[in-house]
Amino acid sequence: MGIGSSMISIAPSVILFASAMADAAAQAPPTPMPQIVTSASGEARLTPDRANILIGVQTRAPTAAAAARENDARQQAIIAAITATGIPKEQISTENYNVYAETRSDRAGQNPVVIGYVVSNVVRVEVRRTDQVGPVIDAALAKGANQINSLEFFSSNTDAGRRQALAEAIGKARGDAEAMARAAGGGLGQLLELSTAEVGPPRPLYRAAAMMDKSAAPTPIEPGELTLRVAVTGRWQFVPNR
């Protein structure tokens, strides 16, 4: 080696250590991106145009066969009366058919004694015009129906209302997210995720207790409005002010 020349030697272990540090830095997970998550709801009012009615007849007799025969005759008369109001038979279906024994015990510890049998037959009637609901109920009661289990109004087309509710909910969620971002000293970045869930509309029930007087005036029915509700959850990137 000549005068004035020099040489630096790096040990292999030092090179390996530096390489390992570089690899570790490259593989380190990135810092989590700050996010803002908000939820909001929206709703739309719908006018019902259809209804489902559960109409039944309950009969009692000393034997199950006798109770079933009487029930069958009355239910056939009820169905004929319903179809006479303009409801096609295809819109009438059996919802439930039940037979059970009635028992009695005169004193404690005595084995129950069968005193008769009860047969219940309930049909579902789909009404596609709400102005037919009252006449259908009146016709069924006049022919011997003694069970009106429920009346459910609904809309046959909820798509437009649901989209309106979604737009309202998303607007609220984004507005809340923007307010949170400003309060935190930044702004709202790109949308990362948006999800929705529908909350079922309230379903009014029309109970039999209000309709058992067959001599009364025609049954008044007011469909009112249905409220369709949806909920959304949004997730946005939070961008701090520089």
C-alpha positions as CSV (number, residue, x, y, z in Angstrom):
1,M,0.0,0.0,0.0
2,G,1.4,3.4,-1.0
3,I,1.9,6.4,1.3
4,G,-1.1,8.6,1.6
5,S,-3.6,5.9,0.6
6,S,-6.3,4.6,3.0
7,M,-8.9,1.9,3.0
8,I,-12.1,1.5,5.1
9,S,-13.3,-2.0,5.9
10,I,-16.9,-2.7,6.9
11,A,-17.5,-5.9,8.7
12,P,-20.1,-8.3,7.2
13,S,-22.1,-8.3,10.4
14,V,-22.6,-4.5,10.1
15,I,-23.9,-4.8,6.5
16,L,-26.3,-7.6,7.5
17,F,-27.6,-5.5,10.4
18,A,-28.2,-2.5,8.2
19,S,-30.0,-4.7,5.6
20,A,-32.2,-6.2,8.3
21,M,-33.2,-2.7,9.6
22,A,-34.1,-1.6,6.1
23,D,-36.3,-4.7,5.6
24,A,-38.0,-4.2,8.9
25,A,-38.8,-0.6,8.0
26,A,-40.2,-1.6,4.6
27,Q,-42.4,-4.3,6.2
28,A,-43.7,-2.1,9.1
29,P,-47.5,-1.6,8.9
30,P,-48.6,1.9,7.8
31,T,-50.0,4.3,10.3
32,P,-53.8,3.8,10.5
33,M,-55.7,6.3,8.5
34,P,-57.9,8.5,10.7
35,Q,-61.6,7.9,9.9
36,I,-65.0,9.3,10.8
37,V,-68.0,7.0,11.1
38,T,-71.6,8.3,11.3
39,S,-75.1,6.8,11.3
40,A,-78.4,8.4,10.4
41,S,-82.0,7.5,9.4
42,G,-84.4,8.7,6.8
43,E,-88.1,8.1,6.2
44,A,-90.8,8.3,3.5
45,R,-94.5,8.4,3.8
46,L,-96.5,5.9,1.7
47,T,-100.2,5.6,1.0
48,P,-101.3,2.0,1.3
49,D,-103.0,0.5,-1.7
50,R,-103.4,-3.1,-0.5
51,A,-104.3,-5.1,2.6
52,N,-104.2,-8.6,4.1
53,I,-107.1,-9.7,6.4
54,L,-107.1,-12.8,8.5
55,I,-110.8,-13.9,8.8
56,G,-111.8,-17.0,10.8
57,V,-114.7,-19.0,12.1
58,Q,-114.7,-21.0,15.3
59,T,-117.2,-23.7,16.0
60,R,-118.0,-26.0,19.0
61,A,-119.7,-29.4,19.1
62,P,-119.9,-32.6,21.2
63,T,-117.7,-34.3,18.7
64,A,-114.8,-33.2,16.5
65,A,-116.6,-34.4,13.4
66,A,-119.7,-32.4,14.1
67,A,-117.6,-29.2,14.9
68,A,-115.7,-29.7,11.7
69,R,-118.9,-30.1,9.6
70,E,-120.4,-27.0,11.0
71,N,-117.2,-25.1,10.5
72,D,-116.8,-26.2,6.9
73,A,-120.3,-25.1,6.0
74,R,-119.9,-21.7,7.6
75,Q,-116.4,-21.1,6.1
76,Q,-117.7,-22.0,2.6
77,A,-120.5,-19.4,3.1
78,I,-118.0,-16.8,4.2
79,I,-115.7,-17.4,1.3
80,A,-118.6,-17.2,-1.1
81,A,-119.7,-13.9,0.4
82,I,-116.1,-12.6,0.1
83,T,-115.8,-13.5,-3.5
84,A,-119.2,-11.8,-4.1
85,T,-117.6,-8.5,-3.1
86,G,-115.2,-8.8,-6.1
87,I,-112.3,-10.7,-4.5
88,P,-111.0,-13.5,-6.8
89,K,-110.8,-16.9,-5.1
90,E,-107.0,-17.0,-5.9
91,Q,-106.5,-14.2,-3.3
92,I,-108.0,-16.3,-0.5
93,S,-105.9,-18.9,1.2
94,T,-106.0,-21.0,4.4
95,E,-103.8,-19.5,7.1
96,N,-104.6,-21.9,9.9
97,Y,-106.8,-24.9,10.7
98,N,-107.0,-26.2,14.3
99,V,-108.9,-28.8,16.2
100,Y,-108.7,-29.3,19.9
101,A,-110.7,-30.8,22.8
102,E,-112.3,-28.7,25.5
103,T,-112.0,-30.2,29.0
104,R,-113.3,-29.5,32.4
105,S,-112.3,-30.5,36.0
106,D,-115.0,-30.0,38.6
107,R,-112.6,-30.3,41.6
108,A,-108.9,-30.3,42.3
109,G,-107.1,-33.6,41.5
110,Q,-109.8,-34.8,39.2
111,N,-108.8,-36.0,35.7
112,P,-110.0,-33.6,33.0
113,V,-113.2,-34.6,31.3
114,V,-113.7,-33.8,27.6
115,I,-116.9,-31.8,27.2
116,G,-116.6,-30.9,23.5
117,Y,-114.4,-30.0,20.6
118,V,-113.4,-26.7,19.0
119,V,-112.5,-26.2,15.3
120,S,-111.0,-23.0,14.1
121,N,-110.4,-22.2,10.4
122,V,-108.7,-18.9,9.4
123,V,-108.2,-17.7,5.9
124,R,-106.0,-14.9,4.6
125,V,-107.7,-12.5,2.2
126,E,-105.5,-10.3,0.0
127,V,-107.4,-7.1,-0.9
128,R,-105.9,-5.1,-3.8
129,R,-108.1,-2.1,-3.3
130,T,-108.4,-0.5,0.1
131,D,-112.0,0.5,-0.5
132,Q,-112.9,-3.2,-0.5
133,V,-111.6,-3.8,3.0
134,G,-114.8,-2.7,4.8
135,P,-117.2,-4.6,2.5
136,V,-115.1,-7.8,2.8
137,I,-115.2,-7.7,6.6
138,D,-118.9,-6.9,6.7
139,A,-119.7,-9.7,4.3
140,A,-117.6,-12.2,6.3
141,L,-119.3,-11.3,9.6
142,A,-122.7,-11.5,8.1
143,K,-122.1,-15.1,7.1
144,G,-120.8,-16.3,10.5
145,A,-117.2,-15.2,10.8
146,N,-116.4,-14.7,14.5
147,Q,-112.6,-14.1,14.2
148,I,-111.0,-11.1,12.6
149,N,-107.4,-11.7,13.7
150,S,-105.7,-8.9,12.0
151,L,-105.7,-6.3,9.3
152,E,-102.4,-5.3,7.7
153,F,-102.1,-2.5,5.2
154,F,-99.1,-2.2,2.9
155,S,-98.0,-0.6,-0.3
156,S,-97.4,-2.6,-3.5
157,N,-94.6,-0.3,-4.7
158,T,-92.1,0.9,-2.1
159,D,-89.0,1.4,-4.4
160,A,-89.4,5.2,-4.9
161,G,-90.2,5.9,-1.2
162,R,-87.2,3.7,-0.1
163,R,-84.8,5.6,-2.4
164,Q,-86.1,8.9,-1.0
165,A,-85.5,7.7,2.5
166,L,-82.0,6.6,1.6
167,A,-81.1,9.9,0.1
168,E,-82.3,11.7,3.2
169,A,-80.4,9.4,5.5
170,I,-77.2,9.6,3.5
171,G,-77.4,13.4,3.5
172,K,-77.8,13.5,7.3
173,A,-74.9,11.1,7.8
174,R,-72.6,13.1,5.6
175,G,-73.6,16.4,7.2
176,D,-72.8,14.9,10.6
177,A,-69.5,13.6,9.4
178,E,-68.5,17.0,7.9
179,A,-69.4,18.8,11.2
180,M,-67.3,16.3,13.2
181,A,-64.4,16.7,10.8
182,R,-64.4,20.6,11.1
183,A,-64.7,20.3,14.9
184,A,-61.6,18.0,14.9
185,G,-59.6,20.5,12.9
186,G,-59.8,19.0,9.5
187,G,-62.0,18.0,6.6
188,L,-63.8,15.1,5.1
189,G,-61.9,12.9,2.7
190,Q,-63.1,10.2,0.4
191,L,-66.0,7.8,1.2
192,L,-64.7,4.5,2.3
193,E,-67.8,2.5,3.1
194,L,-71.6,3.0,3.1
195,S,-74.2,0.4,4.4
196,T,-77.9,0.4,5.0
197,A,-80.5,-1.4,6.9
198,E,-84.3,-1.1,6.6
199,V,-86.5,-0.6,9.6
200,G,-89.9,-2.2,9.0
201,P,-92.9,0.2,8.8
202,P,-95.5,0.2,11.5
203,R,-98.4,-2.1,10.7
204,P,-101.8,-1.1,12.1
205,L,-103.9,-3.9,13.4
206,Y,-107.7,-3.9,13.2
207,R,-109.0,-6.1,16.0
208,A,-112.2,-8.1,16.1
209,A,-113.5,-6.6,19.3
210,A,-114.6,-3.4,17.4
211,M,-116.5,-5.3,14.8
212,M,-118.7,-7.9,16.4
213,D,-122.0,-5.9,16.2
214,K,-123.3,-7.1,12.9
215,S,-126.3,-4.8,13.0
216,A,-124.0,-1.7,13.0
217,A,-123.3,0.6,10.1
218,P,-120.7,-0.5,7.5
219,T,-117.3,-1.0,9.0
220,P,-115.3,2.2,8.7
221,I,-111.7,1.6,7.5
222,E,-109.0,4.3,7.3
223,P,-105.7,3.0,5.8
224,G,-103.9,6.2,6.8
225,E,-100.2,6.3,5.9
226,L,-97.3,4.0,6.3
227,T,-93.9,5.3,7.3
228,L,-90.9,3.5,5.7
229,R,-87.7,4.0,7.6
230,V,-84.1,3.2,6.7
231,A,-80.8,3.6,8.5
232,V,-77.4,4.1,6.9
233,T,-73.8,4.1,8.3
234,G,-71.0,5.8,6.5
235,R,-67.3,5.8,6.9
236,W,-65.1,8.6,5.6
237,Q,-61.4,9.4,5.6
238,F,-60.5,12.3,8.0
239,V,-58.0,14.8,6.4
240,P,-56.3,17.0,9.0
241,N,-55.7,20.7,8.1
242,R,-52.1,21.3,7.1
